[in-house]
Amino acid sequence: MSLAVRHATREDAAEMAELINTIIAIGGTTAYEEPFDPASMDASYISLPELVSCFVAEAEGRIVGFQGLMRSFDPDDTLPDGWATIGTFARVGLTQRGVGGALFARTLRAAREAGITAIDATIRADNTGGLAFYARQGFVDYDRMVGVPLRNGAPVDRIRKRFDIR
Ligand SMILES: CC(C)(COP(=O)(O)OP(=O)(O)OC[C@H]1O[C@@H](n2cnc3c(N)ncnc32)[C@H](O)[C@@H]1OP(=O)(O)O)[C@@H](O)C(=O)NCCC(=O)NCCS
């Protein structure tokens, strides 16, 4: 699959929402449980004031994945100064074909340029694919959030991985 990686723009919001909503509907990987619409996607991944970067990967004119990196924005889960948190989504049916890795190469460059010193990835403990992906990029475990409830109350641990930028 020939991939082109570029910055996300507001015009991408609808396609990015559609891509992530398919992942949310399947369940079990992303921590998101509510679907996005173009406005909430724009607010979360494109126009967010704390955004460091958001890249999309395209193949044959279609968005096949995106990756956002943002400085601390959640008052209930603050990150240390210099840290940013990452989220990666590859189109269902097109995983394990290099989309996430191609996005991370660009995100890492943007992180360095922005002076980010460490990247957090907080992943559901039952998301074996996500854990394997970030481990493959060089992330290592640094914390575990125990029993974070899903919308239905079911507790699911979150594994926190970090990537230090030197
Ligand atoms: C996790 C996710 C982003 C990975 O993206 P991807 O495009 O499939 O990843 P890549 O093809 O670039 O894989 C990069 C490396 O990770 C490994 N990897 C990716 N997914 C894997 C999996 N499910 N199991 C084992 N290894 C995996 C690949 O084998 C590859 O290794 P290599 O460099 O030795 O070839 C994708 O599966 C996804 O969107 N999942 C649903 C959403 C999600 O869980 N996001 C993570 C939490 S934010």
PDBQT file of the ligand as one rigid body, heavy atoms in Angstrom, charges set to zero:
ROOT
HETATM    1  C1  LIG A 201      -3.036  -0.057  16.901  1.00  0.00    +0.000 C 
HETATM    2  C2  LIG A 201      -3.089   0.430  15.452  1.00  0.00    +0.000 C 
HETATM    3  C3  LIG A 201      -3.113   1.939  15.420  1.00  0.00    +0.000 C 
HETATM    4  C4  LIG A 201      -1.810  -0.068  14.739  1.00  0.00    +0.000 C 
HETATM    5  O1  LIG A 201      -1.772   0.509  13.440  1.00  0.00    +0.000 OA
HETATM    6  P1  LIG A 201      -1.244  -0.327  12.194  1.00  0.00    +0.000 P 
HETATM    7  O2  LIG A 201      -1.360   0.526  10.992  1.00  0.00    +0.000 OA
HETATM    8  O3  LIG A 201      -1.940  -1.640  12.168  1.00  0.00    +0.000 OA
HETATM    9  O4  LIG A 201       0.281  -0.540  12.596  1.00  0.00    +0.000 OA
HETATM   10  P2  LIG A 201       1.501  -0.887  11.609  1.00  0.00    +0.000 P 
HETATM   11  O5  LIG A 201       1.015  -1.762  10.484  1.00  0.00    +0.000 OA
HETATM   12  O6  LIG A 201       2.205   0.347  11.227  1.00  0.00    +0.000 OA
HETATM   13  O7  LIG A 201       2.407  -1.767  12.563  1.00  0.00    +0.000 OA
HETATM   14  C5  LIG A 201       3.665  -1.315  13.068  1.00  0.00    +0.000 C 
HETATM   15  C6  LIG A 201       4.286  -2.468  13.828  1.00  0.00    +0.000 C 
HETATM   16  O8  LIG A 201       3.437  -2.837  14.931  1.00  0.00    +0.000 OA
HETATM   17  C7  LIG A 201       3.052  -4.200  14.824  1.00  0.00    +0.000 C 
HETATM   18  N1  LIG A 201       1.653  -4.382  15.115  1.00  0.00    +0.000 N 
HETATM   19  C8  LIG A 201       0.622  -3.561  14.735  1.00  0.00    +0.000 A 
HETATM   20  N2  LIG A 201      -0.548  -4.103  15.119  1.00  0.00    +0.000 NA
HETATM   21  C9  LIG A 201      -0.251  -5.281  15.708  1.00  0.00    +0.000 A 
HETATM   22  C10 LIG A 201      -1.040  -6.302  16.272  1.00  0.00    +0.000 A 
HETATM   23  N3  LIG A 201      -2.372  -6.227  16.295  1.00  0.00    +0.000 N 
HETATM   24  N4  LIG A 201      -0.431  -7.371  16.794  1.00  0.00    +0.000 NA
HETATM   25  C11 LIG A 201       0.931  -7.486  16.781  1.00  0.00    +0.000 A 
HETATM   26  N5  LIG A 201       1.745  -6.541  16.248  1.00  0.00    +0.000 NA
HETATM   27  C12 LIG A 201       1.153  -5.454  15.720  1.00  0.00    +0.000 A 
HETATM   28  C13 LIG A 201       3.226  -4.531  13.350  1.00  0.00    +0.000 C 
HETATM   29  O9  LIG A 201       3.431  -5.904  13.155  1.00  0.00    +0.000 OA
HETATM   30  C14 LIG A 201       4.414  -3.705  12.954  1.00  0.00    +0.000 C 
HETATM   31  O10 LIG A 201       5.591  -4.382  13.300  1.00  0.00    +0.000 OA
HETATM   32  P3  LIG A 201       6.865  -4.376  12.307  1.00  0.00    +0.000 P 
HETATM   33  O11 LIG A 201       7.400  -2.956  12.404  1.00  0.00    +0.000 OA
HETATM   34  O12 LIG A 201       7.765  -5.393  12.877  1.00  0.00    +0.000 OA
HETATM   35  O13 LIG A 201       6.364  -4.687  10.948  1.00  0.00    +0.000 OA
HETATM   36  C15 LIG A 201      -4.313  -0.159  14.714  1.00  0.00    +0.000 C 
HETATM   37  O14 LIG A 201      -4.363  -1.543  14.897  1.00  0.00    +0.000 OA
HETATM   38  C16 LIG A 201      -5.634   0.434  15.163  1.00  0.00    +0.000 C 
HETATM   39  O15 LIG A 201      -6.083   1.443  14.639  1.00  0.00    +0.000 OA
HETATM   40  N6  LIG A 201      -6.286  -0.195  16.146  1.00  0.00    +0.000 N 
HETATM   41  C17 LIG A 201      -7.567   0.296  16.644  1.00  0.00    +0.000 C 
HETATM   42  C18 LIG A 201      -7.416   1.563  17.431  1.00  0.00    +0.000 C 
HETATM   43  C19 LIG A 201      -6.416   1.426  18.554  1.00  0.00    +0.000 C 
HETATM   44  O16 LIG A 201      -6.378   0.425  19.238  1.00  0.00    +0.000 OA
HETATM   45  N7  LIG A 201      -5.546   2.423  18.728  1.00  0.00    +0.000 N 
HETATM   46  C20 LIG A 201      -4.511   2.378  19.774  1.00  0.00    +0.000 C 
HETATM   47  C21 LIG A 201      -4.966   3.076  21.002  1.00  0.00    +0.000 C 
HETATM   48  S1  LIG A 201      -4.944   4.834  20.745  1.00  0.00    +0.000 SA
ENDROOT
TORSDOF 0
